[in-house]
């Protein structure tokens, strides 16, 4: 059910322009479901996916609708479905934005080598910095899935580790690097980078401080 206050006009103009290929009433109906998918994505991914699929049933040839179906499927843990939808969205739009999500879905399906293959896609070099870093984090995770902890740490040894930007991706990158170091048995280096992750994590989105405390407790 769509909330009474949702009109569809809450969507970005770019998305509304894509939906203009539909008839007026159909575009409004699809738009309202996409708004609900956005609204529920964090709190209830399964319901968000239901709304995205309701939009897909009526507008499956619209790239942004297939993106919504893929993203919500991924967040709901429906990895095979997510891959199918995001591949379709990429064919329709030409965008490589969701390559990290596709790679992580491959990990979720127990296929780390396929995740690494996606990380080597030439389009990755054209991604913006946060998305490119996300792909590195996924690739490192795939290495760890394969028991290659030192290789995982090596993947993340990039200049951006020392970025001074106050951005969430900096904290995520440092945290992933610290975690890979810990997996490789390099506790003191891991502690140092968990500290640096905590310093960059202004919104407290990671448990980097708790990881520091745990390493210190284990060392006592």
URSULRA-V719061 format. One record per residue. N is the residue number from 1. RES is the residue in one letter. PSI is psi as a letter, one per 20 degrees, with the letter a starting at -180 (* if undefined). Layout:
((N	RES	PSI) (N	RES	PSI))
This chain:
((1	X	p) (2	X	p) (3	X	q) (4	X	h) (5	X	i) (6	X	p) (7	X	h) (8	X	h) (9	X	i) (10	X	i) (11	X	q) (12	X	q) (13	X	h) (14	X	g) (15	X	g) (16	X	h) (17	X	h) (18	X	h) (19	X	i) (20	X	i) (21	X	i) (22	X	r) (23	X	q) (24	X	g) (25	X	h) (26	X	g) (27	X	g) (28	X	g) (29	X	g) (30	X	g) (31	X	g) (32	X	h) (33	X	h) (34	X	h) (35	X	g) (36	X	h) (37	X	g) (38	X	g) (39	X	h) (40	X	i) (41	X	g) (42	X	g) (43	X	h) (44	X	m) (45	X	h) (46	X	g) (47	X	h) (48	X	g) (49	X	h) (50	X	g) (51	X	g) (52	X	h) (53	X	h) (54	X	h) (55	X	g) (56	X	h) (57	X	h) (58	X	i) (59	X	l) (60	X	i) (61	X	j) (62	X	p) (63	X	g) (64	X	h) (65	X	g) (66	X	h) (67	X	g) (68	X	g) (69	X	g) (70	X	g) (71	X	g) (72	X	h) (73	X	g) (74	X	g) (75	X	h) (76	X	j) (77	X	j) (78	X	m) (79	X	g) (80	X	g) (81	X	g) (82	X	g) (83	X	g) (84	X	g) (85	X	g) (86	X	h) (87	X	g) (88	X	g) (89	X	h) (90	X	g) (91	X	h) (92	X	h) (93	X	h) (94	X	j) (95	X	p) (96	X	j) (97	X	h) (98	X	j) (99	X	g) (100	X	h) (101	X	h) (102	X	g) (103	X	g) (104	X	h) (105	X	h) (106	X	g) (107	X	g) (108	X	h) (109	X	j) (110	X	k) (111	X	m) (112	X	h) (113	X	h) (114	X	h) (115	X	g) (116	X	h) (117	X	g) (118	X	h) (119	X	h) (120	X	j) (121	X	p) (122	X	h) (123	X	i) (124	X	h) (125	X	h) (126	X	j) (127	X	q) (128	X	r) (129	X	g) (130	X	h) (131	X	h) (132	X	g) (133	X	h) (134	X	h) (135	X	h) (136	X	g) (137	X	g) (138	X	g) (139	X	g) (140	X	g) (141	X	h) (142	X	g) (143	X	g) (144	X	h) (145	X	h) (146	X	j) (147	X	j) (148	X	m) (149	X	g) (150	X	g) (151	X	h) (152	X	g) (153	X	h) (154	X	h) (155	X	h) (156	X	j) (157	X	m) (158	X	q) (159	X	h) (160	X	i) (161	X	h) (162	X	j) (163	X	q) (164	X	j) (165	X	p) (166	X	m) (167	X	q) (168	X	h) (169	X	h) (170	X	g) (171	X	g) (172	X	g) (173	X	g) (174	X	h) (175	X	g) (176	X	h) (177	X	g) (178	X	g) (179	X	h) (180	X	g) (181	X	g) (182	X	g) (183	X	h) (184	X	j) (185	X	j) (186	X	m) (187	X	g) (188	X	h) (189	X	g) (190	X	g) (191	X	g) (192	X	g) (193	X	h) (194	X	h) (195	X	g) (196	X	h) (197	X	g) (198	X	h) (199	X	h) (200	X	i) (201	X	m) (202	X	h) (203	X	j) (204	X	l) (205	X	i) (206	X	r) (207	X	k) (208	X	g) (209	X	g) (210	X	h) (211	X	h) (212	X	g) (213	X	h) (214	X	g) (215	X	g) (216	X	h) (217	X	h) (218	X	h) (219	X	i) (220	X	*))
